[in-house]
């Protein structure tokens, strides 16, 4: 979720760094930031959220990731999770 950069800048960043996962633009309205206000402090940029198969927050990382392997492990765990019935 991008809450600071305009779309053109965010797209250029994604292309420069080979980011292929989807991003949500929430620069003007703030609706997404409000929706996650219980999970993410408003000044915690960057924050990485990993959602589970049910759309719930499975993991939250505040600040920059030191290595991509951290996120890869969290995503693999979320994918492997069996959804609650």
PyMOL Python script that loads the backbone (N, CA, C, O; Angstrom):
from pymol import cmd

cmd.read_pdbstr("""\
ATOM      1  N   UNK A   1       0.857  -1.160   0.000  1.00  0.00           N
ATOM      2  CA  UNK A   1       0.000   0.000   0.000  1.00  0.00           C
ATOM      3  C   UNK A   1       0.905   1.226   0.000  1.00  0.00           C
ATOM      4  O   UNK A   1       1.764   1.378   0.869  1.00  0.00           O
ATOM      5  N   UNK A   2       0.710   2.066  -0.951  1.00  0.00           N
ATOM      6  CA  UNK A   2       1.523   3.263  -1.075  1.00  0.00           C
ATOM      7  C   UNK A   2       0.708   4.451  -0.577  1.00  0.00           C
ATOM      8  O   UNK A   2      -0.327   4.789  -1.152  1.00  0.00           O
ATOM      9  N   UNK A   3       1.183   5.084   0.502  1.00  0.00           N
ATOM     10  CA  UNK A   3       0.443   6.196   1.086  1.00  0.00           C
ATOM     11  C   UNK A   3       1.149   7.542   0.894  1.00  0.00           C
ATOM     12  O   UNK A   3       0.676   8.568   1.383  1.00  0.00           O
ATOM     13  N   UNK A   4       2.286   7.537   0.180  1.00  0.00           N
ATOM     14  CA  UNK A   4       3.040   8.789   0.052  1.00  0.00           C
ATOM     15  C   UNK A   4       3.382   9.170  -1.378  1.00  0.00           C
ATOM     16  O   UNK A   4       3.305  10.345  -1.737  1.00  0.00           O
ATOM     17  N   UNK A   5       3.759   8.196  -2.201  1.00  0.00           N
ATOM     18  CA  UNK A   5       4.235   8.495  -3.551  1.00  0.00           C
ATOM     19  C   UNK A   5       3.095   8.534  -4.552  1.00  0.00           C
ATOM     20  O   UNK A   5       2.114   7.803  -4.416  1.00  0.00           O
ATOM     21  N   UNK A   6       3.226   9.379  -5.547  1.00  0.00           N
ATOM     22  CA  UNK A   6       2.264   9.400  -6.640  1.00  0.00           C
ATOM     23  C   UNK A   6       2.449   8.142  -7.482  1.00  0.00           C
ATOM     24  O   UNK A   6       3.510   7.517  -7.448  1.00  0.00           O
ATOM     25  N   UNK A   7       1.425   7.774  -8.232  1.00  0.00           N
ATOM     26  CA  UNK A   7       1.419   6.519  -8.988  1.00  0.00           C
ATOM     27  C   UNK A   7       2.632   6.384  -9.910  1.00  0.00           C
ATOM     28  O   UNK A   7       3.251   5.320  -9.958  1.00  0.00           O
ATOM     29  N   UNK A   8       2.978   7.434 -10.633  1.00  0.00           N
ATOM     30  CA  UNK A   8       4.105   7.360 -11.578  1.00  0.00           C
ATOM     31  C   UNK A   8       5.406   7.018 -10.858  1.00  0.00           C
ATOM     32  O   UNK A   8       6.196   6.213 -11.353  1.00  0.00           O
ATOM     33  N   UNK A   9       5.633   7.620  -9.699  1.00  0.00           N
ATOM     34  CA  UNK A   9       6.848   7.338  -8.934  1.00  0.00           C
ATOM     35  C   UNK A   9       6.848   5.908  -8.399  1.00  0.00           C
ATOM     36  O   UNK A   9       7.877   5.233  -8.424  1.00  0.00           O
ATOM     37  N   UNK A  10       5.709   5.451  -7.921  1.00  0.00           N
ATOM     38  CA  UNK A  10       5.608   4.090  -7.390  1.00  0.00           C
ATOM     39  C   UNK A  10       5.827   3.060  -8.497  1.00  0.00           C
ATOM     40  O   UNK A  10       6.503   2.054  -8.282  1.00  0.00           O
ATOM     41  N   UNK A  11       5.262   3.304  -9.670  1.00  0.00           N
ATOM     42  CA  UNK A  11       5.439   2.399 -10.803  1.00  0.00           C
ATOM     43  C   UNK A  11       6.901   2.351 -11.227  1.00  0.00           C
ATOM     44  O   UNK A  11       7.435   1.277 -11.506  1.00  0.00           O
ATOM     45  N   UNK A  12       7.546   3.508 -11.277  1.00  0.00           N
ATOM     46  CA  UNK A  12       8.961   3.559 -11.649  1.00  0.00           C
ATOM     47  C   UNK A  12       9.814   2.805 -10.628  1.00  0.00           C
ATOM     48  O   UNK A  12      10.746   2.094 -11.004  1.00  0.00           O
ATOM     49  N   UNK A  13       9.505   2.954  -9.361  1.00  0.00           N
ATOM     50  CA  UNK A  13      10.231   2.230  -8.308  1.00  0.00           C
ATOM     51  C   UNK A  13      10.070   0.721  -8.498  1.00  0.00           C
ATOM     52  O   UNK A  13      11.050  -0.023  -8.453  1.00  0.00           O
ATOM     53  N   UNK A  14       8.832   0.276  -8.709  1.00  0.00           N
ATOM     54  CA  UNK A  14       8.568  -1.156  -8.897  1.00  0.00           C
ATOM     55  C   UNK A  14       9.330  -1.700 -10.097  1.00  0.00           C
ATOM     56  O   UNK A  14       9.886  -2.797 -10.036  1.00  0.00           O
ATOM     57  N   UNK A  15       9.360  -0.951 -11.173  1.00  0.00           N
ATOM     58  CA  UNK A  15      10.076  -1.388 -12.370  1.00  0.00           C
ATOM     59  C   UNK A  15      11.584  -1.421 -12.123  1.00  0.00           C
ATOM     60  O   UNK A  15      12.255  -2.363 -12.545  1.00  0.00           O
ATOM     61  N   UNK A  16      12.115  -0.426 -11.457  1.00  0.00           N
ATOM     62  CA  UNK A  16      13.545  -0.359 -11.181  1.00  0.00           C
ATOM     63  C   UNK A  16      14.029  -1.522 -10.316  1.00  0.00           C
ATOM     64  O   UNK A  16      15.135  -2.030 -10.503  1.00  0.00           O
ATOM     65  N   UNK A  17      13.188  -1.936  -9.370  1.00  0.00           N
ATOM     66  CA  UNK A  17      13.597  -2.974  -8.435  1.00  0.00           C
ATOM     67  C   UNK A  17      12.962  -4.334  -8.726  1.00  0.00           C
ATOM     68  O   UNK A  17      13.093  -5.261  -7.926  1.00  0.00           O
ATOM     69  N   UNK A  18      12.279  -4.458  -9.860  1.00  0.00           N
ATOM     70  CA  UNK A  18      11.712  -5.742 -10.253  1.00  0.00           C
ATOM     71  C   UNK A  18      10.606  -6.235  -9.347  1.00  0.00           C
ATOM     72  O   UNK A  18      10.429  -7.443  -9.189  1.00  0.00           O
ATOM     73  N   UNK A  19       9.864  -5.330  -8.753  1.00  0.00           N
ATOM     74  CA  UNK A  19       8.765  -5.713  -7.866  1.00  0.00           C
ATOM     75  C   UNK A  19       7.563  -6.078  -8.726  1.00  0.00           C
ATOM     76  O   UNK A  19       7.084  -5.270  -9.522  1.00  0.00           O
ATOM     77  N   UNK A  20       7.091  -7.286  -8.556  1.00  0.00           N
ATOM     78  CA  UNK A  20       5.988  -7.767  -9.401  1.00  0.00           C
ATOM     79  C   UNK A  20       4.686  -7.983  -8.637  1.00  0.00           C
ATOM     80  O   UNK A  20       3.643  -8.201  -9.253  1.00  0.00           O
ATOM     81  N   UNK A  21       4.729  -7.928  -7.311  1.00  0.00           N
ATOM     82  CA  UNK A  21       3.487  -8.111  -6.560  1.00  0.00           C
ATOM     83  C   UNK A  21       2.646  -6.839  -6.649  1.00  0.00           C
ATOM     84  O   UNK A  21       3.188  -5.750  -6.836  1.00  0.00           O
ATOM     85  N   UNK A  22       1.332  -6.973  -6.516  1.00  0.00           N
ATOM     86  CA  UNK A  22       0.463  -5.795  -6.646  1.00  0.00           C
ATOM     87  C   UNK A  22       0.623  -4.826  -5.475  1.00  0.00           C
ATOM     88  O   UNK A  22       0.883  -5.227  -4.340  1.00  0.00           O
ATOM     89  N   UNK A  23       0.463  -3.564  -5.779  1.00  0.00           N
ATOM     90  CA  UNK A  23       0.490  -2.514  -4.764  1.00  0.00           C
ATOM     91  C   UNK A  23      -0.819  -1.742  -4.819  1.00  0.00           C
ATOM     92  O   UNK A  23      -1.454  -1.642  -5.868  1.00  0.00           O
ATOM     93  N   UNK A  24      -1.205  -1.206  -3.688  1.00  0.00           N
ATOM     94  CA  UNK A  24      -2.428  -0.407  -3.592  1.00  0.00           C
ATOM     95  C   UNK A  24      -2.013   1.042  -3.432  1.00  0.00           C
ATOM     96  O   UNK A  24      -1.204   1.372  -2.564  1.00  0.00           O
ATOM     97  N   UNK A  25      -2.565   1.904  -4.264  1.00  0.00           N
ATOM     98  CA  UNK A  25      -2.303   3.338  -4.148  1.00  0.00           C
ATOM     99  C   UNK A  25      -3.350   3.941  -3.209  1.00  0.00           C
ATOM    100  O   UNK A  25      -4.551   3.793  -3.437  1.00  0.00           O
ATOM    101  N   UNK A  26      -2.901   4.612  -2.168  1.00  0.00           N
ATOM    102  CA  UNK A  26      -3.809   5.216  -1.191  1.00  0.00           C
ATOM    103  C   UNK A  26      -3.289   6.589  -0.788  1.00  0.00           C
ATOM    104  O   UNK A  26      -3.284   6.946   0.390  1.00  0.00           O
ATOM    105  N   UNK A  27      -2.851   7.356  -1.790  1.00  0.00           N
ATOM    106  CA  UNK A  27      -2.221   8.649  -1.529  1.00  0.00           C
ATOM    107  C   UNK A  27      -3.247   9.717  -1.166  1.00  0.00           C
ATOM    108  O   UNK A  27      -3.029  10.493  -0.235  1.00  0.00           O
ATOM    109  N   UNK A  28      -4.349   9.765  -1.881  1.00  0.00           N
ATOM    110  CA  UNK A  28      -5.299  10.862  -1.704  1.00  0.00           C
ATOM    111  C   UNK A  28      -6.394  10.582  -0.686  1.00  0.00           C
ATOM    112  O   UNK A  28      -6.689  11.427   0.159  1.00  0.00           O
ATOM    113  N   UNK A  29      -6.999   9.398  -0.761  1.00  0.00           N
ATOM    114  CA  UNK A  29      -8.169   9.123   0.060  1.00  0.00           C
ATOM    115  C   UNK A  29      -7.880   8.674   1.477  1.00  0.00           C
ATOM    116  O   UNK A  29      -8.548   9.108   2.416  1.00  0.00           O
ATOM    117  N   UNK A  30      -6.892   7.809   1.641  1.00  0.00           N
ATOM    118  CA  UNK A  30      -6.565   7.308   2.967  1.00  0.00           C
ATOM    119  C   UNK A  30      -7.465   6.186   3.450  1.00  0.00           C
ATOM    120  O   UNK A  30      -7.364   5.776   4.606  1.00  0.00           O
ATOM    121  N   UNK A  31      -8.349   5.676   2.590  1.00  0.00           N
ATOM    122  CA  UNK A  31      -9.297   4.641   3.010  1.00  0.00           C
ATOM    123  C   UNK A  31      -8.595   3.353   3.426  1.00  0.00           C
ATOM    124  O   UNK A  31      -8.970   2.739   4.424  1.00  0.00           O
ATOM    125  N   UNK A  32      -7.575   2.939   2.667  1.00  0.00           N
ATOM    126  CA  UNK A  32      -6.868   1.705   3.006  1.00  0.00           C
ATOM    127  C   UNK A  32      -6.056   1.885   4.287  1.00  0.00           C
ATOM    128  O   UNK A  32      -6.002   0.984   5.125  1.00  0.00           O
ATOM    129  N   UNK A  33      -5.442   3.020   4.432  1.00  0.00           N
ATOM    130  CA  UNK A  33      -4.674   3.272   5.647  1.00  0.00           C
ATOM    131  C   UNK A  33      -5.598   3.254   6.861  1.00  0.00           C
ATOM    132  O   UNK A  33      -5.224   2.744   7.917  1.00  0.00           O
ATOM    133  N   UNK A  34      -6.778   3.797   6.720  1.00  0.00           N
ATOM    134  CA  UNK A  34      -7.761   3.783   7.802  1.00  0.00           C
ATOM    135  C   UNK A  34      -8.210   2.357   8.098  1.00  0.00           C
ATOM    136  O   UNK A  34      -8.377   1.986   9.260  1.00  0.00           O
ATOM    137  N   UNK A  35      -8.406   1.556   7.050  1.00  0.00           N
ATOM    138  CA  UNK A  35      -8.855   0.180   7.236  1.00  0.00           C
ATOM    139  C   UNK A  35      -7.846  -0.642   8.034  1.00  0.00           C
ATOM    140  O   UNK A  35      -8.235  -1.539   8.783  1.00  0.00           O
ATOM    141  N   UNK A  36      -6.566  -0.350   7.882  1.00  0.00           N
ATOM    142  CA  UNK A  36      -5.526  -1.092   8.591  1.00  0.00           C
ATOM    143  C   UNK A  36      -5.020  -0.354   9.824  1.00  0.00           C
ATOM    144  O   UNK A  36      -3.977  -0.719  10.366  1.00  0.00           O
ATOM    145  N   UNK A  37      -5.726   0.668  10.276  1.00  0.00           N
ATOM    146  CA  UNK A  37      -5.231   1.492  11.374  1.00  0.00           C
ATOM    147  C   UNK A  37      -5.017   0.708  12.663  1.00  0.00           C
ATOM    148  O   UNK A  37      -4.207   1.122  13.492  1.00  0.00           O
ATOM    149  N   UNK A  38      -5.701  -0.392  12.857  1.00  0.00           N
ATOM    150  CA  UNK A  38      -5.487  -1.206  14.051  1.00  0.00           C
ATOM    151  C   UNK A  38      -4.259  -2.084  13.952  1.00  0.00           C
ATOM    152  O   UNK A  38      -3.772  -2.587  14.965  1.00  0.00           O
ATOM    153  N   UNK A  39      -3.741  -2.279  12.725  1.00  0.00           N
ATOM    154  CA  UNK A  39      -2.594  -3.161  12.508  1.00  0.00           C
ATOM    155  C   UNK A  39      -1.306  -2.411  12.220  1.00  0.00           C
ATOM    156  O   UNK A  39      -0.217  -2.920  12.483  1.00  0.00           O
ATOM    157  N   UNK A  40      -1.423  -1.203  11.682  1.00  0.00           N
ATOM    158  CA  UNK A  40      -0.245  -0.464  11.241  1.00  0.00           C
ATOM    159  C   UNK A  40      -0.265   0.932  11.843  1.00  0.00           C
ATOM    160  O   UNK A  40      -1.217   1.681  11.623  1.00  0.00           O
ATOM    161  N   UNK A  41       0.763   1.298  12.597  1.00  0.00           N
ATOM    162  CA  UNK A  41       0.840   2.684  13.049  1.00  0.00           C
ATOM    163  C   UNK A  41       0.955   3.601  11.824  1.00  0.00           C
ATOM    164  O   UNK A  41       1.680   3.270  10.886  1.00  0.00           O
ATOM    165  N   UNK A  42       0.268   4.728  11.811  1.00  0.00           N
ATOM    166  CA  UNK A  42       0.253   5.585  10.626  1.00  0.00           C
ATOM    167  C   UNK A  42       1.613   6.111  10.197  1.00  0.00           C
ATOM    168  O   UNK A  42       1.786   6.475   9.034  1.00  0.00           O
ATOM    169  N   UNK A  43       2.574   6.160  11.095  1.00  0.00           N
ATOM    170  CA  UNK A  43       3.891   6.679  10.733  1.00  0.00           C
ATOM    171  C   UNK A  43       4.911   5.568  10.482  1.00  0.00           C
ATOM    172  O   UNK A  43       6.104   5.847  10.364  1.00  0.00           O
ATOM    173  N   UNK A  44       4.469   4.332  10.401  1.00  0.00           N
ATOM    174  CA  UNK A  44       5.377   3.191  10.215  1.00  0.00           C
ATOM    175  C   UNK A  44       5.558   2.889   8.731  1.00  0.00           C
ATOM    176  O   UNK A  44       5.013   1.914   8.212  1.00  0.00           O
ATOM    177  N   UNK A  45       6.327   3.734   8.060  1.00  0.00           N
ATOM    178  CA  UNK A  45       6.570   3.557   6.635  1.00  0.00           C
ATOM    179  C   UNK A  45       8.050   3.269   6.465  1.00  0.00           C
ATOM    180  O   UNK A  45       8.853   4.052   6.974  1.00  0.00           O
ATOM    181  N   UNK A  46       8.466   2.232   5.804  1.00  0.00           N
ATOM    182  CA  UNK A  46       7.593   1.261   5.151  1.00  0.00           C
ATOM    183  C   UNK A  46       7.091   0.200   6.127  1.00  0.00           C
ATOM    184  O   UNK A  46       7.728  -0.088   7.141  1.00  0.00           O
ATOM    185  N   UNK A  47       5.955  -0.364   5.801  1.00  0.00           N
ATOM    186  CA  UNK A  47       5.392  -1.499   6.516  1.00  0.00           C
ATOM    187  C   UNK A  47       5.035  -2.542   5.481  1.00  0.00           C
ATOM    188  O   UNK A  47       4.475  -2.218   4.433  1.00  0.00           O
ATOM    189  N   UNK A  48       5.353  -3.781   5.765  1.00  0.00           N
ATOM    190  CA  UNK A  48       4.997  -4.881   4.883  1.00  0.00           C
ATOM    191  C   UNK A  48       3.942  -5.715   5.570  1.00  0.00           C
ATOM    192  O   UNK A  48       4.124  -6.154   6.705  1.00  0.00           O
ATOM    193  N   UNK A  49       2.834  -5.933   4.877  1.00  0.00           N
ATOM    194  CA  UNK A  49       1.780  -6.816   5.373  1.00  0.00           C
ATOM    195  C   UNK A  49       1.697  -8.031   4.473  1.00  0.00           C
ATOM    196  O   UNK A  49       1.751  -7.908   3.249  1.00  0.00           O
ATOM    197  N   UNK A  50       1.569  -9.191   5.067  1.00  0.00           N
ATOM    198  CA  UNK A  50       1.314 -10.412   4.323  1.00  0.00           C
ATOM    199  C   UNK A  50      -0.072 -10.883   4.748  1.00  0.00           C
ATOM    200  O   UNK A  50      -0.336 -11.091   5.932  1.00  0.00           O
ATOM    201  N   UNK A  51      -0.946 -11.046   3.769  1.00  0.00           N
ATOM    202  CA  UNK A  51      -2.311 -11.487   4.055  1.00  0.00           C
ATOM    203  C   UNK A  51      -2.415 -12.980   3.855  1.00  0.00           C
ATOM    204  O   UNK A  51      -1.764 -13.543   2.975  1.00  0.00           O
ATOM    205  N   UNK A  52      -3.247 -13.633   4.682  1.00  0.00           N
ATOM    206  CA  UNK A  52      -3.461 -15.058   4.515  1.00  0.00           C
ATOM    207  C   UNK A  52      -4.536 -15.300   3.460  1.00  0.00           C
ATOM    208  O   UNK A  52      -5.047 -14.357   2.856  1.00  0.00           O
ATOM    209  N   UNK A  53      -4.873 -16.564   3.243  1.00  0.00           N
ATOM    210  CA  UNK A  53      -5.841 -16.917   2.207  1.00  0.00           C
ATOM    211  C   UNK A  53      -7.230 -16.370   2.484  1.00  0.00           C
ATOM    212  O   UNK A  53      -8.054 -16.267   1.576  1.00  0.00           O
ATOM    213  N   UNK A  54      -7.492 -16.017   3.743  1.00  0.00           N
ATOM    214  CA  UNK A  54      -8.789 -15.451   4.110  1.00  0.00           C
ATOM    215  C   UNK A  54      -8.775 -13.928   4.093  1.00  0.00           C
ATOM    216  O   UNK A  54      -9.782 -13.295   4.411  1.00  0.00           O
ATOM    217  N   UNK A  55      -7.634 -13.330   3.721  1.00  0.00           N
ATOM    218  CA  UNK A  55      -7.527 -11.881   3.655  1.00  0.00           C
ATOM    219  C   UNK A  55      -7.177 -11.225   4.979  1.00  0.00           C
ATOM    220  O   UNK A  55      -7.220 -10.000   5.092  1.00  0.00           O
ATOM    221  N   UNK A  56      -6.831 -12.020   5.982  1.00  0.00           N
ATOM    222  CA  UNK A  56      -6.430 -11.470   7.281  1.00  0.00           C
ATOM    223  C   UNK A  56      -4.930 -11.206   7.297  1.00  0.00           C
ATOM    224  O   UNK A  56      -4.180 -11.814   6.534  1.00  0.00           O
ATOM    225  N   UNK A  57      -4.497 -10.307   8.158  1.00  0.00           N
ATOM    226  CA  UNK A  57      -3.072 -10.013   8.278  1.00  0.00           C
ATOM    227  C   UNK A  57      -2.396 -11.209   8.951  1.00  0.00           C
ATOM    228  O   UNK A  57      -2.654 -11.508  10.116  1.00  0.00           O
ATOM    229  N   UNK A  58      -1.526 -11.887   8.195  1.00  0.00           N
ATOM    230  CA  UNK A  58      -0.792 -13.041   8.711  1.00  0.00           C
ATOM    231  C   UNK A  58       0.541 -12.615   9.310  1.00  0.00           C
ATOM    232  O   UNK A  58       1.047 -13.264  10.226  1.00  0.00           O
ATOM    233  N   UNK A  59       1.112 -11.530   8.799  1.00  0.00           N
ATOM    234  CA  UNK A  59       2.389 -11.031   9.308  1.00  0.00           C
ATOM    235  C   UNK A  59       2.500  -9.542   9.030  1.00  0.00           C
ATOM    236  O   UNK A  59       1.950  -9.029   8.055  1.00  0.00           O
ATOM    237  N   UNK A  60       3.220  -8.867   9.903  1.00  0.00           N
ATOM    238  CA  UNK A  60       3.437  -7.427   9.750  1.00  0.00           C
ATOM    239  C   UNK A  60       4.898  -7.143  10.046  1.00  0.00           C
ATOM    240  O   UNK A  60       5.426  -7.563  11.076  1.00  0.00           O
ATOM    241  N   UNK A  61       5.540  -6.433   9.145  1.00  0.00           N
ATOM    242  CA  UNK A  61       6.941  -6.058   9.336  1.00  0.00           C
ATOM    243  C   UNK A  61       7.006  -4.537   9.265  1.00  0.00           C
ATOM    244  O   UNK A  61       6.686  -3.938   8.238  1.00  0.00           O
ATOM    245  N   UNK A  62       7.421  -3.926  10.358  1.00  0.00           N
ATOM    246  CA  UNK A  62       7.560  -2.470  10.404  1.00  0.00           C
ATOM    247  C   UNK A  62       8.992  -2.120  10.056  1.00  0.00           C
ATOM    248  O   UNK A  62       9.931  -2.660  10.641  1.00  0.00           O
ATOM    249  N   UNK A  63       9.158  -1.219   9.106  1.00  0.00           N
ATOM    250  CA  UNK A  63      10.495  -0.808   8.690  1.00  0.00           C
ATOM    251  C   UNK A  63      10.978  -1.608   7.500  1.00  0.00           C
ATOM    252  O   UNK A  63      10.297  -2.508   7.010  1.00  0.00           O
ATOM    253  N   UNK A  64      12.161  -1.262   7.051  1.00  0.00           N
ATOM    254  CA  UNK A  64      12.732  -1.908   5.871  1.00  0.00           C
ATOM    255  C   UNK A  64      13.157  -3.334   6.201  1.00  0.00           C
ATOM    256  O   UNK A  64      13.612  -3.627   7.307  1.00  0.00           O
ATOM    257  N   UNK A  65      12.999  -4.207   5.221  1.00  0.00           N
ATOM    258  CA  UNK A  65      13.455  -5.588   5.357  1.00  0.00           C
ATOM    259  C   UNK A  65      14.956  -5.641   5.128  1.00  0.00           C
ATOM    260  O   UNK A  65      15.467  -5.034   4.187  1.00  0.00           O
ATOM    261  N   UNK A  66      15.655  -6.360   5.980  1.00  0.00           N
ATOM    262  CA  UNK A  66      17.107  -6.441   5.826  1.00  0.00           C
ATOM    263  C   UNK A  66      17.505  -7.410   4.713  1.00  0.00           C
ATOM    264  O   UNK A  66      18.522  -7.212   4.049  1.00  0.00           O
ATOM    265  N   UNK A  67      16.702  -8.458   4.510  1.00  0.00           N
ATOM    266  CA  UNK A  67      16.985  -9.410   3.428  1.00  0.00           C
ATOM    267  C   UNK A  67      15.672  -9.902   2.827  1.00  0.00           C
ATOM    268  O   UNK A  67      14.678 -10.038   3.541  1.00  0.00           O
ATOM    269  N   UNK A  68      15.659 -10.170   1.527  1.00  0.00           N
ATOM    270  CA  UNK A  68      14.439 -10.676   0.893  1.00  0.00           C
ATOM    271  C   UNK A  68      14.010 -12.031   1.449  1.00  0.00           C
ATOM    272  O   UNK A  68      12.826 -12.367   1.398  1.00  0.00           O
ATOM    273  N   UNK A  69      14.944 -12.811   1.975  1.00  0.00           N
ATOM    274  CA  UNK A  69      14.600 -14.146   2.462  1.00  0.00           C
ATOM    275  C   UNK A  69      13.596 -14.100   3.615  1.00  0.00           C
ATOM    276  O   UNK A  69      12.830 -15.045   3.804  1.00  0.00           O
ATOM    277  N   UNK A  70      13.594 -13.022   4.376  1.00  0.00           N
ATOM    278  CA  UNK A  70      12.626 -12.880   5.466  1.00  0.00           C
ATOM    279  C   UNK A  70      11.216 -12.881   4.900  1.00  0.00           C
ATOM    280  O   UNK A  70      10.356 -13.631   5.361  1.00  0.00           O
ATOM    281  N   UNK A  71      10.984 -12.050   3.910  1.00  0.00           N
ATOM    282  CA  UNK A  71       9.662 -11.962   3.298  1.00  0.00           C
ATOM    283  C   UNK A  71       9.314 -13.259   2.574  1.00  0.00           C
ATOM    284  O   UNK A  71       8.175 -13.720   2.646  1.00  0.00           O
ATOM    285  N   UNK A  72      10.275 -13.845   1.883  1.00  0.00           N
ATOM    286  CA  UNK A  72      10.028 -15.100   1.174  1.00  0.00           C
ATOM    287  C   UNK A  72       9.549 -16.180   2.138  1.00  0.00           C
ATOM    288  O   UNK A  72       8.612 -16.914   1.824  1.00  0.00           O
ATOM    289  N   UNK A  73      10.168 -16.284   3.287  1.00  0.00           N
ATOM    290  CA  UNK A  73       9.781 -17.285   4.286  1.00  0.00           C
ATOM    291  C   UNK A  73       8.376 -17.030   4.805  1.00  0.00           C
ATOM    292  O   UNK A  73       7.581 -17.960   4.931  1.00  0.00           O
ATOM    293  N   UNK A  74       8.067 -15.781   5.104  1.00  0.00           N
ATOM    294  CA  UNK A  74       6.741 -15.438   5.619  1.00  0.00           C
ATOM    295  C   UNK A  74       5.665 -15.737   4.581  1.00  0.00           C
ATOM    296  O   UNK A  74       4.614 -16.283   4.916  1.00  0.00           O
ATOM    297  N   UNK A  75       5.924 -15.383   3.322  1.00  0.00           N
ATOM    298  CA  UNK A  75       4.947 -15.636   2.255  1.00  0.00           C
ATOM    299  C   UNK A  75       4.761 -17.139   2.061  1.00  0.00           C
ATOM    300  O   UNK A  75       3.630 -17.604   1.922  1.00  0.00           O
ATOM    301  N   UNK A  76       5.851 -17.903   2.049  1.00  0.00           N
ATOM    302  CA  UNK A  76       5.736 -19.371   1.909  1.00  0.00           C
ATOM    303  C   UNK A  76       4.884 -19.949   3.046  1.00  0.00           C
ATOM    304  O   UNK A  76       4.043 -20.816   2.807  1.00  0.00           O
ATOM    305  N   UNK A  77       5.094 -19.481   4.264  1.00  0.00           N
ATOM    306  CA  UNK A  77       4.314 -19.970   5.395  1.00  0.00           C
ATOM    307  C   UNK A  77       2.842 -19.627   5.247  1.00  0.00           C
ATOM    308  O   UNK A  77       1.973 -20.442   5.557  1.00  0.00           O
ATOM    309  N   UNK A  78       2.561 -18.413   4.770  1.00  0.00           N
ATOM    310  CA  UNK A  78       1.164 -18.001   4.584  1.00  0.00           C
ATOM    311  C   UNK A  78       0.493 -18.825   3.494  1.00  0.00           C
ATOM    312  O   UNK A  78      -0.680 -19.178   3.620  1.00  0.00           O
ATOM    313  N   UNK A  79       1.224 -19.135   2.422  1.00  0.00           N
ATOM    314  CA  UNK A  79       0.672 -19.939   1.338  1.00  0.00           C
ATOM    315  C   UNK A  79       0.396 -21.362   1.808  1.00  0.00           C
ATOM    316  O   UNK A  79      -0.600 -21.968   1.413  1.00  0.00           O
ATOM    317  N   UNK A  80       1.274 -21.892   2.648  1.00  0.00           N
ATOM    318  CA  UNK A  80       1.142 -23.265   3.126  1.00  0.00           C
ATOM    319  C   UNK A  80       0.047 -23.427   4.183  1.00  0.00           C
ATOM    320  O   UNK A  80      -0.394 -24.544   4.454  1.00  0.00           O
ATOM    321  N   UNK A  81      -0.384 -22.333   4.770  1.00  0.00           N
ATOM    322  CA  UNK A  81      -1.373 -22.379   5.833  1.00  0.00           C
ATOM    323  C   UNK A  81      -2.698 -22.927   5.325  1.00  0.00           C
ATOM    324  O   UNK A  81      -3.152 -22.586   4.233  1.00  0.00           O
ATOM    325  N   UNK A  82      -3.301 -23.771   6.126  1.00  0.00           N
ATOM    326  CA  UNK A  82      -4.624 -24.291   5.810  1.00  0.00           C
ATOM    327  C   UNK A  82      -5.639 -23.335   6.415  1.00  0.00           C
ATOM    328  O   UNK A  82      -5.612 -23.089   7.621  1.00  0.00           O
ATOM    329  N   UNK A  83      -6.554 -22.781   5.579  1.00  0.00           N
ATOM    330  CA  UNK A  83      -7.535 -21.831   6.118  1.00  0.00           C
ATOM    331  C   UNK A  83      -8.445 -22.462   7.162  1.00  0.00           C
ATOM    332  O   UNK A  83      -8.800 -23.637   7.063  1.00  0.00           O
ATOM    333  N   UNK A  84      -8.816 -21.674   8.161  1.00  0.00           N
ATOM    334  CA  UNK A  84      -9.749 -22.149   9.184  1.00  0.00           C
ATOM    335  C   UNK A  84     -11.126 -22.370   8.569  1.00  0.00           C
ATOM    336  O   UNK A  84     -11.558 -21.627   7.688  1.00  0.00           O
ATOM    337  N   UNK A  85     -11.785 -23.379   9.040  1.00  0.00           N
ATOM    338  CA  UNK A  85     -13.125 -23.696   8.496  1.00  0.00           C
ATOM    339  C   UNK A  85     -14.178 -22.791   9.061  1.00  0.00           C
ATOM    340  O   UNK A  85     -15.353 -22.918   8.715  1.00  0.00           O
TER     341      UNK A  85
END
""", "prot")
cmd.dss("prot")
cmd.show_as("cartoon", "prot")
cmd.util.cbc("prot")
cmd.orient("prot")
